[in-house]
């Protein structure tokens, strides 16, 4: 990758990806075609799931999972404060309310302890718990599954950052401890399709409901029709769904990328280790994101922790200094509870872990086409900024 400017993330597209898309463009099916089925089957194989439902993006994946589960007005969903706002928005799309959980300030992740606190504040109305695998890491899925079940709720993993990650030796997305897991194929994610998403589950009926809801609630299986019309064109809209379909064009790109998932994961791990080593060799008061036990992450992001108050520089100053030196950076994330919409809806939230995490986090470039020497280059430029 040229060092003229290193963005914090970007897609990796090769000739096999282009050929896969061109093959679909030259065929008969641009949408609702066989490439969707092929992607769903391959994704099941990749993550060890029994069912996979492709959809238009990671947000619609979350919405489909919650809607098919029956989340509705009067329900409450537990969402960690550190996440992209789509995690919370998906629950509101179903008419539910949110209780925000605090996070570990060193990982940005909801923990069994912060989940217990959120469950206590929510009372007995909780329908779903949504752990977010921030940057590709996950924590204590088995414990949180027990907590959710005890509260009468289901666990739905927001795994949009975590395709290729493993927890306790098993792929994230196999749903051993959850009702469903959701993924994103946004360009800066490990698997890029322009836009795209996937939901995995072990429950065949839940998968069937999601497939119906992703296409306007239309049931095409004659055995399930309320009116046994017998006409070959007959179909029935039996529930209110949406157009959340993925096109075969996007599916072809995602499927081609999925075939390189193992190499993508290895490359991201190599780059992350290079960052870790460069930071360890520096004299900077900068540390990588704390790693969680039992997780072998395919890191989507490389966040570092910087005490901006202690160094006497604002985060904006540091980001501007990096940009001047050809290095992009980003912040993941502003606490969702601090967004004006959610503050107006629920009032100010006392979530010290989320505030501490947000105050110190900065994401540095991480994508598979970076050069071996790029992590050291980035840390050198960061040192120039911090040391004046």
Secondary structure as GFF3:
##gff-version 3
##sequence-region A 1 388
A	DSSP	alpha_helix	15	25	.	.	.	ID=ss1
A	DSSP	alpha_helix	34	47	.	.	.	ID=ss2
A	DSSP	beta_strand	51	55	.	.	.	ID=ss3
A	DSSP	alpha_helix	58	69	.	.	.	ID=ss4
A	DSSP	beta_strand	76	80	.	.	.	ID=ss5
A	DSSP	alpha_helix	86	93	.	.	.	ID=ss6
A	DSSP	beta_strand	97	101	.	.	.	ID=ss7
A	DSSP	alpha_helix	112	122	.	.	.	ID=ss8
A	DSSP	beta_strand	126	130	.	.	.	ID=ss9
A	DSSP	three_ten_helix	134	136	.	.	.	ID=ss10
A	DSSP	alpha_helix	141	150	.	.	.	ID=ss11
A	DSSP	beta_strand	154	158	.	.	.	ID=ss12
A	DSSP	beta_strand	166	167	.	.	.	ID=ss13
A	DSSP	beta_strand	170	171	.	.	.	ID=ss14
A	DSSP	beta_strand	180	184	.	.	.	ID=ss15
A	DSSP	beta_strand	197	201	.	.	.	ID=ss16
A	DSSP	alpha_helix	204	213	.	.	.	ID=ss17
A	DSSP	beta_strand	218	219	.	.	.	ID=ss18
A	DSSP	three_ten_helix	222	224	.	.	.	ID=ss19
A	DSSP	beta_strand	236	237	.	.	.	ID=ss20
A	DSSP	alpha_helix	248	258	.	.	.	ID=ss21
A	DSSP	alpha_helix	261	281	.	.	.	ID=ss22
A	DSSP	beta_strand	286	288	.	.	.	ID=ss23
A	DSSP	beta_strand	295	296	.	.	.	ID=ss24
A	DSSP	beta_strand	302	306	.	.	.	ID=ss25
A	DSSP	alpha_helix	308	311	.	.	.	ID=ss26
A	DSSP	alpha_helix	315	324	.	.	.	ID=ss27
A	DSSP	beta_strand	329	330	.	.	.	ID=ss28
A	DSSP	three_ten_helix	336	338	.	.	.	ID=ss29
A	DSSP	alpha_helix	340	346	.	.	.	ID=ss30
A	DSSP	alpha_helix	352	360	.	.	.	ID=ss31
A	DSSP	beta_strand	361	364	.	.	.	ID=ss32
A	DSSP	alpha_helix	374	386	.	.	.	ID=ss33
###
